Amino acid sequence: MQDLPQVTDEMMRDRLGGTRAYCAVILKATQKLVRPAVDGIIWEHGRRNFALRQAGLMPIVCPVTDRGAVAGICIFNVTHDEVKAIMEDDPGVKAGIFTYEIHDIRSFPGDCLPR
């Protein structure tokens, strides 16, 4: 592992003071996720995720590919109540293919995944 840069208490306090609230969603597959029978619904779920991302409401979306119980993780840039309304209208959730958990989190504005 490479040597990590030094981080002082002052640097940490300064950065932590600039965090803001976001919501993380953990999307979970149910027993109704039987492929290829639900592929059309999953495609529309994906289309909606693209639209939410493009609108800036869900800037981070990460499908989980290990075929475990967790199907995806995403970060929303809106309030808890708005996330709940968005998720309740998701095609996969409405079809019972997915369930979800919402977690209130804090993070650093401007952070993004590396290219």
C-alpha positions in Angstrom: 0.0 0.0 0.0 1.3 3.5 -0.8 2.2 5.9 1.9 -0.8 8.0 2.9 -0.6 11.8 3.2 -0.5 13.3 6.7 -3.8 14.8 8.0 -3.8 17.2 10.9 -6.6 17.7 13.4 -7.1 21.2 12.0 -7.5 19.9 8.4 -10.1 17.4 9.6 -12.1 20.0 11.5 -12.0 22.3 8.5 -13.2 19.6 6.1 -15.8 18.1 8.5 -17.3 21.6 8.9 -18.1 21.7 5.2 -20.1 18.4 5.1 -23.8 18.4 4.3 -26.7 16.1 4.5 -27.5 13.5 1.8 -29.5 10.3 1.8 -28.1 6.8 0.9 -30.3 4.1 -0.3 -29.6 0.4 -0.1 -31.7 -1.4 -2.7 -32.3 -5.1 -1.9 -33.6 -7.8 -4.2 -36.6 -9.9 -3.2 -37.6 -13.4 -4.2 -39.6 -11.9 -7.1 -36.3 -11.0 -8.9 -36.5 -13.9 -11.3 -34.7 -13.3 -14.6 -35.5 -13.1 -17.5 -39.1 -12.7 -16.4 -38.6 -9.3 -14.8 -36.0 -7.9 -17.3 -38.4 -5.3 -18.7 -39.2 -3.9 -15.3 -35.5 -3.8 -14.4 -34.8 -2.0 -17.7 -37.4 0.7 -16.8 -36.0 0.9 -13.3 -32.6 1.6 -14.9 -34.1 4.2 -17.3 -35.6 6.0 -14.3 -32.2 5.9 -12.5 -30.6 7.5 -15.6 -33.2 10.3 -15.4 -32.8 10.8 -11.7 -29.0 11.0 -12.2 -29.4 13.4 -15.2 -31.7 15.6 -13.1 -29.1 15.8 -10.3 -31.4 14.1 -7.8 -29.3 10.9 -7.5 -25.7 11.8 -8.6 -24.2 8.5 -7.4 -25.8 5.2 -8.5 -24.0 1.9 -8.1 -25.6 -1.4 -9.2 -24.2 -4.2 -7.1 -23.0 -7.0 -9.3 -22.1 -9.9 -6.9 -25.7 -11.3 -7.1 -26.1 -11.1 -3.3 -29.1 -9.6 -1.4 -28.0 -6.0 -2.1 -28.9 -5.0 -5.6 -27.7 -1.4 -5.5 -26.4 1.6 -3.5 -27.1 5.2 -4.4 -26.7 8.7 -3.0 -29.5 11.2 -3.3 -29.2 14.9 -3.2 -32.7 15.5 -1.7 -34.4 15.1 1.6 -35.4 11.9 3.3 -39.1 12.4 2.5 -38.3 13.2 -1.1 -36.2 10.0 -1.4 -39.1 8.0 0.1 -41.5 9.4 -2.5 -39.0 8.8 -5.3 -38.4 5.2 -4.2 -42.1 4.4 -3.7 -42.6 5.3 -7.4 -39.7 3.1 -8.6 -40.9 0.5 -11.1 -39.0 -2.3 -9.4 -40.2 -1.4 -5.9 -43.8 -1.1 -7.2 -43.5 -4.6 -8.7 -42.1 -6.0 -5.5 -38.8 -6.9 -7.1 -36.9 -4.5 -4.8 -37.2 -3.2 -1.3 -35.0 -0.4 0.1 -33.6 1.2 3.2 -33.0 5.0 3.4 -30.1 6.2 5.5 -29.4 9.9 6.4 -25.7 10.5 5.8 -23.2 13.4 5.6 -20.5 13.8 3.0 -18.3 16.3 1.3 -20.0 18.4 -1.5 -18.1 17.9 -4.8 -16.8 14.4 -4.0 -17.2 12.0 -6.9 -16.0 8.6 -8.0 -12.6 8.6 -9.8 -12.5 8.0 -13.5 
